[in-house]
Amino acid sequence: MSGYPAFGVLLARLSGHRELDVRSLSGLAKIPEPELQAVFKGASPSLPLLTKLAPALGLHVADLLVIAGLPVPEELAPLDPRAGSLVPKVAGRSVCLPSGSREQLLDYARSLPQHARTQPAPGPKGYEQYPPGFGAHLMRMLGNRNLNWWQSAETFTRLTGGHLYLSAATVGAVGRDVNRLTPDLLAGFAVVLGIPAGDLAALGEVRLPDGGAPAYSVPADMAVLIWEVRRLTAEQVQGVLDEANSISLEGR
């Protein structure tokens, strides 16, 4: 990760934004203070430590692994790459549902059985080989949600009602650090990832206007739904989309 801060620096940025010192974070994560202090000072974090630290920071373990520059194990990776193309459709249909109906849909998605992986999780494609940087972290966290460039752009558009209309190339350019991360774009990532824009800005040292990042009118549970379907097969995600369509018709 030459030229980009080590995990201890990023952790310090995030915990500083959260107004958490080492002692407070140690208590929340139930990690011995000397062990956590060592990470702040540059020691490589272990998977068990990150597993404890993630919920204390309100993050998914897979996302914290990305921030730490570590590989995401197969048991935490998306199950079926074919399902990614359906995620924008699920997002577009469910974002329009009333709160109670979205909760019903989320319960349905969570009720589906977790199938065993039938083939190894695919590695990143050539165009997904990003230089070290905050943009690479953002793109890999989208990958944790089974979203490639095009699928991410479609999801941004559908969740924000077209207010954030992006091309796949524009999204991918974030990972290559050739596209400036504007407050609008950062807010879009926050919506899809379910991570507050202020946290993302702290991690990436992105300057936000005095009023903060733009607030898109997107229910917080949309990010939860996108996360939940990442471990489903394409057939199951199609079932979630069918259920969303059915709920929508019932509500007419």
Secondary structure by P-SEA (a helix, b strand, c coil): ccccccaaaaaaaaaaaacccaaaaaaaacccaaaaaaaaacccccaaaaaaaaaaacccaaaaaaaacccccccccccccccccaaaaaaaaaaaccaaaaaaaaaaaaabbbbccccccccccccccccccaaaaaaaaaaaacccaaaaaaaaaaaacccccccaaaaaaaaaccccccaaaaaaaaaaacccaaaaaaaaccccccccccccccccaaaaaaaaaccccaaaaaaaaaaaaaaaaaac
